Amino acid sequence: MTGRAICVFLIVSLAGSAAQERPLPDADAFFAAARENLARAGREQARFAYKERRTELHMNPFGRMGTGGVRINQVTPGEEPGVTHRRLLERDGKPVPDAKTERVERRRRPEGRSSIEDAASVLTFKMDRRERIDGRDVIVVRFAPKPDAKPQTREGRLATVLKGTIWVDEVTHEVMRAEATATDDVSYGFGMIARLNKGATMELTREPVAGGVWLPTSLRFSGEGRALLVRKVTVNHVIEWFDYQLAGSR
């Protein structure tokens, strides 16, 4: 290797080292911006119509739950706050032309912290590293439950038994992906309907949709447990959201 080639090699190597050692952003400001984006997305989602594909949660003769039929629904916001209209479009890949539209009213939440604020309040967050994904800088964040957490919402109670990793776009402060593992059993219906064992996993993805708003595009929930306190079950429940459109823009 010539002297010039060695110099070029050293310059490139040092530049790469400097890029890798670039300090991570200020944690408090970064987390606050990410939480605000999540809260804004929660508010904005009520303005969107979308399609939802999900596996049906039911038991089959082999003790599996959530691996049976697949339904696609059209979801449209109603004129009243907290109201959506759902219409079944397909069942197991076959159109359902005569399905009636169902009015769904979201359960009113008592005054207090929002679900995002509540879930964030019961977790600790720590920046782990920076990664490069699809040409973008992404901050990898580890999270775990606080031992003395006092949740106020269903989402907060679920967060108290989760630990995992979040990938956040460094420029936009948007959560791109989250993976979590249950550190304790997870119950449905106070444990009377089903209880998933410790080790169950969840994977969430978010992407920019119409108007540049980042919204959820898929959620997978996998694990083993028991239904009705006795019967062993395996859950592989998947929900996908797609074809987001601002209501009235079609």
ABEGO torsion letter per residue (X at the ends): XBAAAAAAAAAAAAAAAAAAABBBBBAAAAAAAAAAAAAAAAAAAAABBBBBBBBBBBBBAAGBBGABBBBBBBBBBBABBGBBBBBBABBGGBBBAABBBBBBBBBBBBBEBBAAAAAAAABBBBBABBBBBGGBBBBBBBBBBBAABBBABAAAAAAAABBEBBBBBAAAGBBABBBBBBABBBBBGGGAABBBBBGBBBBBBBBBBBGGBBBBABBBBBEBBBBGGABBBBBBBBBBBBGBBBBGAX
